[in-house]
Every structure is written in structure tokens, then in C-alpha cells.
Amino acid sequence: MDIAVMSSLFYGKHPYQSTKNLHLHMSKRLIYPLNALRVLMMLAGSTCEFCRFNYNNEKIKTTRVRPNFGTKICWYCVKGEVKSGMILRGRDNIPPMTSAFYKLIAYPYKPVYYLNQFYIANRDILYKIFEHPRVLAYPYGVRFFSYDEEEGDLTPTNDGEFISYDQMEIMWKEETEDGFGNMTGPLLPRSKLNELVKYMKLTDGTDQDINGFLDNKIRNPPTLQKYQPFLDAYDRYIERATEMEESRKRIQTSKKHICHYKKIEKAVHMMSLIISEFTIQNISEWNHETKCPLLRR
């Protein structure tokens, strides 16, 4: 594990940032722990670890581990899109790796919307789940509300004066294994959300109950010790790697400034040559018309 983490941190650029993204999720135990081989494959590889498709006979590069889900996944796998020119190696489509939990199902071209009754019935529990520090869920979309002065409540409408940017919660779709049979991705996928809600109804419904569910009720629940090798290796090398990365950025910035200065100098030199040539030509024409030898070439 030390060699894999050290190599990625000291390499800089995308592997360095990917390692920081992984550490953010591993330190909070948001995703399944990684072994040394998978860390090296994720940080040294340049393609999506799920589809590895070709586009027009050229591999699409996935340079970084996505900070949203802690996996090296392309955008097409995130949304489940298929683009013309893709070679899917015997498959007809790309299944999406993410799924949305809709709080409000709306139609943008029709003045019609539906409230998710499951969300309405379990709103307090779902709020605790989505705000829990070990749950990866990202709000997306817009909801409009109007204020009822008589009852003092906010009512969902199509064009209300109050806006909430959480029409849906984007989550990992289901429990996923890598090519070696190891669990990968976030601990709580969309497929386990209803089960967690039922579990919290039977308990006190606190944050500790969510932690207990993630530690005992999911598939192959990881222990705290499995995260330590990566975290210890990261702590050993991050300080030196950060100094090297900052130094590399300063050198790169200096080189860019020098290149810009050289381009400006070249442009000024070319403009001065053009202006001088025009001046010489104008004076020569004036000498020829007036027959005054003011300029000799």
C-alpha cells in the first residue's frame, strides 16, 4: 500500500488529486476500503474502471477519481448514455451506475407535478439520512414553494416564490463489485435506502442507528482496520508530496509566463518591422514624387 500511495502522490497532477479525493472518502468511511492493487490501478490507469469502452477506436481517458463517488468512472457510466461511435464489446448499452431519489416528480412542459408519497411519509428520517456524514447523496434540481399565511406552512407549487435546490438526491445505484470480486463504491446505494428507512423506524432513528446499519446491515461491511493502511500511508507522504506539487505548479506557471512574454516580444518585433517597412516605402514614394532625395537606400 505504501508504494502505491507514494507513487501516486509523488507523480503529481491527476494521480495526486485522485489520491486526495480517495482520502476524503476513506477518512470518513464513505466508500468501501481499497487494497493496494486497486489503488494502483485506479491512480495509474487512464480509463473508466467499469466499461473501458472505445470511442471511434480511441480510448476515452478518465484522468481522475471522481470526488462524488470515490471511483474512476466516466460520465457515460454515471448517466448510462450511449454515444454514436462507441464500441461496447458485445453489450447493447451502458447501464447507469447512479440513480436518483425523487422528492418531487415534475414535468417541465406541463403544469403537473407529483409528490413522492414515500418521501412525504418519511421526510424526517430521509433528511437525517441524506445529511449524514457517511452517506453519499447530492441534491439536484429545483422545487418551488408558496407560503400559506393561515397555516404557516410551505406548500409545493409550480412557480412559488421560495426555491429549494433539492428536487432529487443523486446516489450510487446498487452494490457493486470490481473485477476481482471486491466491493467498491459508496457504502449506501440507492437500492438500500428503503431498507435503511425501515430499520430506522424500528430503532430510535438517530445518527448512531445509521452508523450501526452501515457497520452491520450492508453487504460485506468493512471494519475500521481495513481503512488504516491507506490512511497511514497517506499521512506519511502527503506533506512531502504537497511541497513537490506546489513546486511543480510554480515552475509550470513560470514557464507559461516566459512563453507568454516571448510571444509578446515576437509580436512587438514583427509589428515594428511592418511599421518600419511601411515608413520606408512611404518616404521612398514621397521622394520619387517630389524628386527630393531626403532618403537614400
HELIX and SHEET records of a PDB file:
HELIX    1   1 ASP A    2  TYR A   11  1                                  10    
HELIX    2   2 LYS A   13  SER A   27  1                                  15    
HELIX    3   3 ALA A   36  ALA A   44  1                                   9    
HELIX    4   4 TRP A   75  LYS A   79  1                                   5    
HELIX    5   5 GLN A  117  ALA A  121  1                                   5    
HELIX    6   6 ARG A  123  PHE A  130  1                                   8    
HELIX    7   7 ARG A  190  LYS A  192  5                                   3    
HELIX    8   8 LEU A  193  LEU A  202  1                                  10    
HELIX    9   9 ASP A  207  ASN A  216  1                                  10    
HELIX   10  10 LEU A  224  LYS A  226  5                                   3    
HELIX   11  11 GLN A  228  THR A  290  1                                  63    
SHEET    1   A 3 GLU A  58  LYS A  59  0                                        
SHEET    2   A 3 ASN A  54  TYR A  55 -1                                        
SHEET    3   A 3 MET A  86  ILE A  87 -1                                        
SHEET    1   B 3 THR A  98  TYR A 102  0                                        
SHEET    2   B 3 MET A 168  TRP A 172 -1                                        
SHEET    3   B 3 TYR A 138  TYR A 140 -1                                        
SHEET    1   C 2 LEU A 104  TYR A 107  0                                        
SHEET    2   C 2 VAL A 112  LEU A 115 -1                                        
SHEET    1   D 3 ASP A 153  THR A 157  0                                        
SHEET    2   D 3 ARG A 143  ASP A 148 -1                                        
SHEET    3   D 3 PHE A 162  SER A 164 -1                                        
SHEET    1   E 2 THR A 176  GLU A 177  0                                        
SHEET    2   E 2 MET A 183  THR A 184 -1                                        
END                                                                             
